[in-house]
Amino acid sequence: MRTAFRCRAYPTPEQAAVLSRTFGCVRLVWNKTLAERQARYRTGGGATAYRETDAALTGWKKTDELGFLGEVSSVPLQQVLRHQHVAFNNFFAGRARRPRFKSRRGRQSAHYTRSAFRMRDGKLWLAKTSAPLELVWSWPAVDLNTVNPTTVIVSREPDGRWYVTLAADVAEPASAPETCREVGIDLGITTFATTSAGQEIANPRYLERRARRLARYQRYMSRCRPGSRNREKARKKVAAAHRKVRNARRDFLHRVSTNLVRDHDLAAIEDLAVKNMVRNRSLARAISDVAWREFRAMLEYKSARAGRTLAVVDRWYPSSKTCSSCGHVLAQLALSTRSWTCQICRARHDRDVNAAKNILAAGRAVTRSPISSEACGADVRRRGRPSSRSAVKRETRIVRCGASSTARC
Ligand SMILES: [Zn+2]
C-alpha cells in the first residue's frame, strides 16, 4: 500500500537558500512551459507532448539568461514537467480545471525522486545540499529507519513553515474486525452530518469563529497598500489564519471519519459533486464545500485501509423526497420543511434522517445485489470507455474498497 508521511522540516539557512532557489526554478519552468503551451494551442499548433517540453528545458539551460536552471537539481524540474503533462491530460479528460500559473506567494514545492535524495539511518539527504535535512518524526509506531520513500516532496507554506512528505510503500494493514453495522450519511450545512441511525454531528462552532477571523484579516490586508510593510505583516497573519482554519477543520473531519469507518462495515454517502453546486457566497456554504470534499477523501482512504466498503450514491437520487418506509416519492419538498408525514404509509420522517436512510438503502442495493456486483466487476475492466449504463448503475456509484482499483458504476 502506498502512503505518505508529512512532517515539519527545519532547514538550515544554507539549505533554505538552496531550496528557495529550487522552488523558484520549478515555478519558472512550470509557468514558462504553460505559457508556451497556451501560445501554441492558441495559434492552432495543437497539444504539446511531454518529450517536447523536456527538450525545451534542456535548451533553456544552455542559454545565458536561463543558465541558472542548471545550478539546481534537475530532478524537481523534470518532475514539474511531468506534473503539468498529467494536469493537462486530466483537464482534457474533463476531470480537472485548466492548469494555472503558479505564484511566488502561494505554496511552493519541489518533488525529488530516488536519484535526487538519499535516506540513510533515518536521515534525509537532498541533492545539492551538504547536510541532512532536520525533520520532526511524529509517528511513534513507525520506525523512520525502516521507511523507504520512493518520492520526497519538500514544501514551504505561505506562512513560512517547511514540510517534507515521504511517499513510501508500506505493508498492507490488517482489516478491521467486522461490526455487522451499516450507516447512511446525509451531509448538510447547518448540521454537518446526520446518520441513518438518527445521530446528528454538529458543525463545530470554533470552525466558523476561525473562518470569521480569517475573513477579517483578509479584509484588513486588502486595505493595505501593495508592497508596504503593513501589507506584508497582514499577509503573514492571513496565512497563519488559513493554517489554523485548515488544521481545525481537518482535526474535526479526521475524528468523524475515523469513528464512522471503525464502527461500520459499510458507509454510504451522497456524491455531492461539489464543483457543480450552485455558488453561494455565504460563509457556512464556503466552509461546507471544502469540508465535504475532504471528508469524502478521508472516508475513501480510511475505508480502503480498514477493508470497509464505501458506497457513493448518485447526487440525482431523490434521497430527501423518498419515504424510507414505503418508497413513495414526494412531488415536492421545500428546503425549510424539517419533518414530514408520508401520505401513503403515515410514517413520520425527520428530513435528514430519512435522507440518510435512503442513502444507506441505495448504497446497500449496489453492494449486495449479485447483478450489480457483476456489473461493477465488468465496469472495472471497461474503465475509461463509455458504456451503456443500466438503471441501477445510473442511480448509484460505488467506490469498492479493499480491491486495488476504484470502481465507478
Ligand atoms: Zn411512506
Residues whose N, C-alpha, C, O or C-beta is under 5 A from the ligand:
A	BS01	ZN	C323 S325 C326 G327 H328 C342 I344 C345 A347
